[in-house]
Amino acid sequence: MSETNRITAQAARAATCVTSIMVRLPVKPADACRAAAVAASANNFHGFHLTEREPLLGLDATFKPNRFNQSLNHYHRLVVEPARLAAEEGASVDRSALLDELAEAVGEFLLPVVPAVERIVFEEISEHL
């Protein structure tokens, strides 16, 4: 798999994860993106979550290389902010469990940036994010 395809696949996994979290909480993607301040305008929110139709494509779905934003920091905020919004509405939210879901979804994406000698430690830490 080329580097571009690998990054696209991992960004898609992150977007799939945060979309799943938004649906379960339930928080509208536009509200989550606005609260997380991931883009300057609503016209740019589409790069952070799946459309209503895309989850129906299944796990083997492929996406265009620039379909999803590739900033892990944004996806982290797209877990934290929907959790906050849902909690404000009275929902019981386990933010740590939601962050664990994201860590599992993007662990493979992060691994190449961790030096080989630190990967075992990193893998142990990422299991507890």
TIRO-2110 file (N, C-alpha, C; in Angstrom, 1 decimal):
// TIRO-2110
0.9, -1.2, 0.0, N, 1, A
0.0, 0.0, 0.0, CA, 1, A
0.9, 1.2, 0.0, C, 1, A
0.6, 2.2, -0.9, N, 2, A
1.4, 3.4, -0.9, CA, 2, A
1.1, 4.2, 0.3, C, 2, A
2.1, 5.2, 0.5, N, 3, A
1.9, 6.0, 1.7, CA, 3, A
0.6, 6.9, 1.6, C, 3, A
0.3, 7.4, 0.5, N, 4, A
-0.9, 8.1, 0.3, CA, 4, A
-2.1, 7.3, 0.6, C, 4, A
-2.2, 6.1, 0.1, N, 5, A
-3.3, 5.2, 0.4, CA, 5, A
-3.4, 4.8, 1.8, C, 5, A
-2.2, 4.6, 2.5, N, 6, A
-2.2, 4.3, 3.9, CA, 6, A
-2.8, 5.5, 4.7, C, 6, A
-2.3, 6.7, 4.4, N, 7, A
-2.8, 7.8, 5.2, CA, 7, A
-4.3, 8.1, 4.9, C, 7, A
-4.7, 7.9, 3.7, N, 8, A
-6.2, 8.0, 3.3, CA, 8, A
-7.0, 7.0, 4.1, C, 8, A
-6.5, 5.8, 4.2, N, 9, A
-7.2, 4.7, 4.9, CA, 9, A
-7.3, 5.0, 6.4, C, 9, A
-6.3, 5.5, 7.0, N, 10, A
-6.3, 5.8, 8.4, CA, 10, A
-7.1, 7.1, 8.7, C, 10, A
-7.1, 8.1, 7.8, N, 11, A
-8.0, 9.2, 8.0, CA, 11, A
-9.4, 8.8, 7.9, C, 11, A
-9.7, 7.9, 7.0, N, 12, A
-11.1, 7.3, 6.9, CA, 12, A
-11.5, 6.6, 8.1, C, 12, A
-10.5, 5.8, 8.7, N, 13, A
-10.9, 5.1, 10.0, CA, 13, A
-11.2, 6.1, 11.1, C, 13, A
-10.4, 7.2, 11.2, N, 14, A
-10.6, 8.2, 12.2, CA, 14, A
-12.0, 8.9, 12.0, C, 14, A
-12.3, 9.2, 10.7, N, 15, A
-13.6, 9.8, 10.4, CA, 15, A
-14.7, 8.9, 10.7, C, 15, A
-14.5, 7.6, 10.4, N, 16, A
-15.6, 6.6, 10.7, CA, 16, A
-15.8, 6.5, 12.2, C, 16, A
-14.7, 6.5, 12.9, N, 17, A
-14.8, 6.4, 14.4, CA, 17, A
-15.6, 7.6, 14.9, C, 17, A
-15.2, 8.8, 14.6, N, 18, A
-15.9, 10.0, 15.2, CA, 18, A
-17.3, 10.0, 14.7, C, 18, A
-17.6, 9.6, 13.5, N, 19, A
-19.0, 9.6, 13.0, CA, 19, A
-19.8, 8.6, 13.8, C, 19, A
-19.3, 7.5, 14.1, N, 20, A
-20.0, 6.5, 14.9, CA, 20, A
-20.3, 7.0, 16.3, C, 20, A
-19.3, 7.7, 16.9, N, 21, A
-19.5, 8.3, 18.2, CA, 21, A
-20.6, 9.4, 18.1, C, 21, A
-20.6, 10.2, 17.1, N, 22, A
-21.6, 11.3, 17.0, CA, 22, A
-23.0, 10.7, 16.9, C, 22, A
-23.1, 9.6, 16.1, N, 23, A
-24.4, 9.0, 15.9, CA, 23, A
-24.9, 8.4, 17.2, C, 23, A
-24.0, 7.8, 18.0, N, 24, A
-24.4, 7.1, 19.2, CA, 24, A
-24.8, 8.1, 20.3, C, 24, A
-24.2, 9.3, 20.3, N, 25, A
-24.4, 10.2, 21.4, CA, 25, A
-25.7, 10.9, 21.5, C, 25, A
-26.6, 11.2, 20.7, N, 26, A
-26.4, 11.7, 19.3, CA, 26, A
-26.1, 13.2, 19.2, C, 26, A
-25.1, 13.5, 18.4, N, 27, A
-24.7, 14.9, 18.2, CA, 27, A
-24.6, 15.0, 16.7, C, 27, A
-25.2, 16.0, 16.1, N, 28, A
-25.1, 16.3, 14.7, CA, 28, A
-23.7, 16.6, 14.3, C, 28, A
-23.2, 16.0, 13.2, N, 29, A
-21.8, 16.3, 12.8, CA, 29, A
-21.5, 17.8, 12.7, C, 29, A
-22.4, 18.6, 12.2, N, 30, A
-22.2, 20.1, 12.0, CA, 30, A
-22.0, 20.7, 13.4, C, 30, A
-22.8, 20.2, 14.4, N, 31, A
-22.7, 20.8, 15.8, CA, 31, A
-21.3, 20.4, 16.4, C, 31, A
-20.9, 19.1, 16.2, N, 32, A
-19.7, 18.6, 16.7, CA, 32, A
-18.5, 19.4, 16.1, C, 32, A
-18.5, 19.5, 14.7, N, 33, A
-17.4, 20.2, 14.0, CA, 33, A
-17.4, 21.7, 14.5, C, 33, A
-18.5, 22.3, 14.6, N, 34, A
-18.5, 23.7, 15.1, CA, 34, A
-18.0, 23.8, 16.5, C, 34, A
-18.4, 23.0, 17.4, N, 35, A
-17.9, 23.0, 18.8, CA, 35, A
-16.4, 22.7, 18.8, C, 35, A
-15.9, 21.8, 18.0, N, 36, A
-14.5, 21.4, 18.0, CA, 36, A
-13.6, 22.4, 17.2, C, 36, A
-14.3, 23.4, 16.5, N, 37, A
-13.6, 24.4, 15.7, CA, 37, A
-12.6, 23.8, 14.8, C, 37, A
-13.0, 22.8, 14.0, N, 38, A
-12.1, 22.1, 13.1, CA, 38, A
-12.0, 22.7, 11.7, C, 38, A
-12.9, 23.6, 11.4, N, 39, A
-12.9, 24.3, 10.1, CA, 39, A
-13.5, 25.7, 10.3, C, 39, A
-13.1, 26.6, 9.4, N, 40, A
-13.6, 27.9, 9.5, CA, 40, A
-15.1, 28.1, 9.2, C, 40, A
-15.6, 27.2, 8.3, N, 41, A
-17.0, 27.3, 8.0, CA, 41, A
-17.6, 26.0, 7.8, C, 41, A
-19.0, 25.9, 7.9, N, 42, A
-19.7, 24.6, 7.7, CA, 42, A
-19.4, 24.0, 6.3, C, 42, A
-19.1, 24.8, 5.4, N, 43, A
-18.8, 24.2, 4.0, CA, 43, A
-17.6, 23.3, 4.1, C, 43, A
-16.8, 23.4, 5.1, N, 44, A
-15.6, 22.6, 5.2, CA, 44, A
-15.7, 21.4, 6.2, C, 44, A
-16.8, 21.2, 6.8, N, 45, A
-17.0, 20.2, 7.8, CA, 45, A
-17.0, 18.8, 7.2, C, 45, A
-17.3, 18.7, 5.9, N, 46, A
-17.5, 17.3, 5.3, CA, 46, A
-16.2, 16.5, 5.4, C, 46, A
-15.1, 17.1, 5.6, N, 47, A
-13.8, 16.4, 5.6, CA, 47, A
-13.5, 15.7, 6.9, C, 47, A
-14.4, 15.8, 7.9, N, 48, A
-14.2, 15.2, 9.2, CA, 48, A
-15.1, 14.1, 9.6, C, 48, A
-16.1, 13.8, 8.8, N, 49, A
-17.1, 12.8, 9.2, CA, 49, A
-17.6, 12.1, 7.9, C, 49, A
-18.3, 11.0, 8.1, N, 50, A
-18.9, 10.3, 6.9, CA, 50, A
-20.3, 11.0, 6.7, C, 50, A
-20.7, 10.9, 5.4, N, 51, A
-22.0, 11.3, 5.1, CA, 51, A
-23.0, 10.2, 5.6, C, 51, A
-24.3, 10.5, 5.5, N, 52, A
-25.3, 9.5, 5.9, CA, 52, A
-25.2, 8.2, 5.1, C, 52, A
-24.8, 8.4, 3.8, N, 53, A
-24.7, 7.2, 2.9, CA, 53, A
-23.4, 6.4, 3.0, C, 53, A
-22.3, 7.1, 3.4, N, 54, A
-21.0, 6.4, 3.4, CA, 54, A
-20.9, 5.2, 4.4, C, 54, A
-21.5, 5.2, 5.5, N, 55, A
-21.4, 4.0, 6.4, CA, 55, A
-22.0, 2.8, 5.7, C, 55, A
-22.9, 3.0, 4.8, N, 56, A
-23.6, 1.8, 4.2, CA, 56, A
-22.6, 1.1, 3.2, C, 56, A
-21.5, 1.8, 2.9, N, 57, A
-20.5, 1.2, 1.9, CA, 57, A
-19.7, 0.1, 2.6, C, 57, A
-19.7, 0.0, 3.9, N, 58, A
-19.1, -1.1, 4.6, CA, 58, A
-17.6, -0.8, 4.9, C, 58, A
-16.9, -1.8, 5.5, N, 59, A
-15.6, -1.6, 5.9, CA, 59, A
-14.6, -1.6, 4.8, C, 59, A
-15.0, -2.1, 3.6, N, 60, A
-14.1, -2.2, 2.5, CA, 60, A
-14.2, -0.9, 1.6, C, 60, A
-14.9, 0.1, 2.0, N, 61, A
-15.1, 1.3, 1.2, CA, 61, A
-13.8, 2.0, 1.0, C, 61, A
-13.7, 2.5, -0.2, N, 62, A
-12.5, 3.3, -0.5, CA, 62, A
-12.9, 4.8, -0.8, C, 62, A
-12.0, 5.7, -0.4, N, 63, A
-12.3, 7.1, -0.5, CA, 63, A
-11.2, 7.8, -1.3, C, 63, A
-11.5, 8.9, -1.9, N, 64, A
-10.5, 9.7, -2.6, CA, 64, A
-9.4, 10.1, -1.6, C, 64, A
-8.2, 10.3, -2.1, N, 65, A
-7.1, 10.6, -1.2, CA, 65, A
-7.3, 11.8, -0.3, C, 65, A
-8.0, 12.9, -0.8, N, 66, A
-8.2, 14.1, 0.0, CA, 66, A
-9.6, 14.2, 0.6, C, 66, A
-10.3, 13.1, 0.7, N, 67, A
-11.7, 13.1, 1.2, CA, 67, A
-11.7, 13.5, 2.6, C, 67, A
-10.8, 13.0, 3.5, N, 68, A
-10.8, 13.3, 4.9, CA, 68, A
-9.6, 14.1, 5.3, C, 68, A
-9.8, 15.0, 6.3, N, 69, A
-8.8, 15.7, 6.9, CA, 69, A
-7.8, 14.7, 7.6, C, 69, A
-6.5, 15.0, 7.6, N, 70, A
-5.6, 14.1, 8.2, CA, 70, A
-5.0, 14.6, 9.5, C, 70, A
-5.6, 15.5, 10.2, N, 71, A
-5.1, 16.0, 11.5, CA, 71, A
-5.7, 15.2, 12.6, C, 71, A
-4.8, 14.5, 13.3, N, 72, A
-5.3, 13.7, 14.4, CA, 72, A
-5.8, 14.6, 15.5, C, 72, A
-5.2, 15.8, 15.7, N, 73, A
-5.7, 16.7, 16.7, CA, 73, A
-7.2, 17.1, 16.5, C, 73, A
-7.6, 17.2, 15.3, N, 74, A
-9.0, 17.5, 15.0, CA, 74, A
-9.9, 16.4, 15.4, C, 74, A
-9.5, 15.2, 15.1, N, 75, A
-10.3, 14.0, 15.4, CA, 75, A
-10.4, 13.8, 16.9, C, 75, A
-9.3, 14.2, 17.6, N, 76, A
-9.4, 14.1, 19.1, CA, 76, A
-10.4, 15.1, 19.6, C, 76, A
-10.4, 16.3, 19.0, N, 77, A
-11.5, 17.3, 19.4, CA, 77, A
-12.9, 16.8, 19.0, C, 77, A
-12.9, 16.1, 17.9, N, 78, A
-14.2, 15.6, 17.5, CA, 78, A
-14.7, 14.4, 18.3, C, 78, A
-14.0, 14.0, 19.3, N, 79, A
-14.4, 13.0, 20.3, CA, 79, A
-14.8, 13.8, 21.6, C, 79, A
-13.9, 14.7, 22.0, N, 80, A
-14.1, 15.4, 23.2, CA, 80, A
-15.3, 16.3, 23.2, C, 80, A
-15.4, 17.1, 22.1, N, 81, A
-16.5, 18.1, 22.0, CA, 81, A
-17.9, 17.4, 21.9, C, 81, A
-18.1, 16.4, 21.1, N, 82, A
-19.4, 15.7, 21.1, CA, 82, A
-19.8, 15.1, 22.5, C, 82, A
-18.7, 14.6, 23.1, N, 83, A
-18.9, 14.0, 24.5, CA, 83, A
-19.4, 15.1, 25.4, C, 83, A
-18.8, 16.3, 25.3, N, 84, A
-19.2, 17.4, 26.2, CA, 84, A
-20.6, 17.9, 25.8, C, 84, A
-20.9, 18.0, 24.5, N, 85, A
-22.3, 18.4, 24.1, CA, 85, A
-23.3, 17.4, 24.6, C, 85, A
-23.1, 16.1, 24.5, N, 86, A
-24.0, 15.1, 24.9, CA, 86, A
-24.2, 15.2, 26.5, C, 86, A
-23.1, 15.4, 27.2, N, 87, A
-23.2, 15.5, 28.6, CA, 87, A
-24.0, 16.7, 29.1, C, 87, A
-23.8, 17.8, 28.3, N, 88, A
-24.6, 19.0, 28.6, CA, 88, A
-26.1, 18.7, 28.5, C, 88, A
-26.5, 17.8, 27.6, N, 89, A
-27.9, 17.5, 27.3, CA, 89, A
-28.4, 16.4, 28.3, C, 89, A
-27.5, 16.0, 29.2, N, 90, A
-27.9, 15.0, 30.3, CA, 90, A
-27.5, 13.6, 30.0, C, 90, A
-26.8, 13.3, 28.9, N, 91, A
-26.4, 11.9, 28.6, CA, 91, A
-25.2, 11.5, 29.5, C, 91, A
-25.2, 10.3, 29.8, N, 92, A
-24.1, 9.7, 30.6, CA, 92, A
-23.0, 9.3, 29.5, C, 92, A
-21.8, 10.0, 29.6, N, 93, A
-20.8, 9.8, 28.6, CA, 93, A
-19.5, 9.4, 29.3, C, 93, A
-18.9, 8.3, 28.8, N, 94, A
-17.6, 7.8, 29.2, CA, 94, A
-16.6, 8.3, 28.2, C, 94, A
-16.0, 9.5, 28.4, N, 95, A
-15.1, 10.1, 27.5, CA, 95, A
-13.9, 9.3, 27.3, C, 95, A
-13.4, 8.7, 28.4, N, 96, A
-12.2, 7.8, 28.2, CA, 96, A
-12.4, 6.6, 27.3, C, 96, A
-13.6, 6.0, 27.4, N, 97, A
-13.9, 4.9, 26.5, CA, 97, A
-14.0, 5.4, 25.0, C, 97, A
-14.5, 6.6, 24.8, N, 98, A
-14.6, 7.2, 23.5, CA, 98, A
-13.2, 7.4, 22.9, C, 98, A
-12.4, 8.0, 23.8, N, 99, A
-11.0, 8.2, 23.3, CA, 99, A
-10.2, 6.9, 23.1, C, 99, A
-10.6, 5.9, 23.8, N, 100, A
-10.0, 4.5, 23.5, CA, 100, A
-10.4, 4.1, 22.1, C, 100, A
-11.6, 4.3, 21.8, N, 101, A
-12.1, 3.9, 20.4, CA, 101, A
-11.3, 4.7, 19.3, C, 101, A
-11.0, 5.9, 19.6, N, 102, A
-10.3, 6.7, 18.6, CA, 102, A
-8.8, 6.2, 18.6, C, 102, A
-8.3, 5.9, 19.7, N, 103, A
-6.9, 5.4, 19.8, CA, 103, A
-6.8, 4.1, 19.0, C, 103, A
-7.8, 3.2, 19.2, N, 104, A
-7.8, 1.9, 18.4, CA, 104, A
-7.9, 2.2, 16.9, C, 104, A
-8.7, 3.1, 16.6, N, 105, A
-8.9, 3.4, 15.1, CA, 105, A
-7.7, 4.0, 14.5, C, 105, A
-6.9, 4.8, 15.2, N, 106, A
-5.7, 5.4, 14.5, CA, 106, A
-4.4, 4.9, 15.0, C, 106, A
-4.4, 3.9, 15.8, N, 107, A
-3.1, 3.4, 16.3, CA, 107, A
-2.1, 3.0, 15.2, C, 107, A
-2.6, 2.4, 14.2, N, 108, A
-1.8, 2.0, 13.0, CA, 108, A
-1.3, 3.2, 12.3, C, 108, A
-2.1, 4.2, 12.3, N, 109, A
-1.7, 5.5, 11.6, CA, 109, A
-0.5, 6.1, 12.3, C, 109, A
-0.5, 6.1, 13.7, N, 110, A
0.5, 6.7, 14.5, CA, 110, A
1.8, 5.9, 14.5, C, 110, A
1.7, 4.6, 14.4, N, 111, A
2.9, 3.8, 14.6, CA, 111, A
4.1, 4.2, 13.8, C, 111, A
4.0, 4.6, 12.5, N, 112, A
5.2, 4.9, 11.7, CA, 112, A
5.9, 6.2, 12.3, C, 112, A
5.3, 7.0, 13.0, N, 113, A
6.0, 8.2, 13.5, CA, 113, A
6.6, 8.0, 14.9, C, 113, A
6.5, 6.8, 15.4, N, 114, A
7.1, 6.5, 16.7, CA, 114, A
8.4, 5.7, 16.4, C, 114, A
9.5, 6.1, 17.0, N, 115, A
10.8, 5.3, 16.8, CA, 115, A
10.6, 3.9, 17.1, C, 115, A
11.2, 3.0, 16.4, N, 116, A
11.1, 1.5, 16.6, CA, 116, A
11.3, 1.1, 18.0, C, 116, A
12.3, 1.7, 18.7, N, 117, A
12.6, 1.3, 20.1, CA, 117, A
11.5, 1.7, 21.0, C, 117, A
10.7, 2.6, 20.7, N, 118, A
9.6, 3.1, 21.5, CA, 118, A
8.2, 2.5, 21.2, C, 118, A
8.1, 1.7, 20.1, N, 119, A
6.8, 1.3, 19.7, CA, 119, A
6.1, 0.4, 20.7, C, 119, A
6.8, -0.5, 21.3, N, 120, A
6.2, -1.4, 22.3, CA, 120, A
5.6, -0.5, 23.4, C, 120, A
6.4, 0.4, 23.9, N, 121, A
5.9, 1.3, 25.0, CA, 121, A
4.7, 2.1, 24.4, C, 121, A
4.8, 2.6, 23.2, N, 122, A
3.7, 3.4, 22.6, CA, 122, A
2.5, 2.6, 22.5, C, 122, A
2.6, 1.3, 22.0, N, 123, A
1.4, 0.5, 21.9, CA, 123, A
0.7, 0.3, 23.2, C, 123, A
1.5, 0.1, 24.3, N, 124, A
1.0, -0.1, 25.6, CA, 124, A
0.2, 1.2, 26.1, C, 124, A
0.8, 2.3, 25.8, N, 125, A
0.2, 3.6, 26.2, CA, 125, A
-1.0, 3.8, 25.4, C, 125, A
-1.0, 3.6, 24.1, N, 126, A
-2.1, 3.9, 23.2, CA, 126, A
-3.3, 3.0, 23.6, C, 126, A
-3.1, 1.9, 24.2, N, 127, A
-4.2, 1.0, 24.6, CA, 127, A
-5.0, 1.7, 25.8, C, 127, A
-4.4, 2.6, 26.4, N, 128, A
-5.0, 3.3, 27.6, CA, 128, A
-5.4, 4.7, 27.4, C, 128, A
-5.3, 5.2, 26.1, N, 129, A
-5.7, 6.6, 25.9, CA, 129, A
-7.1, 6.9, 26.1, C, 129, A
END
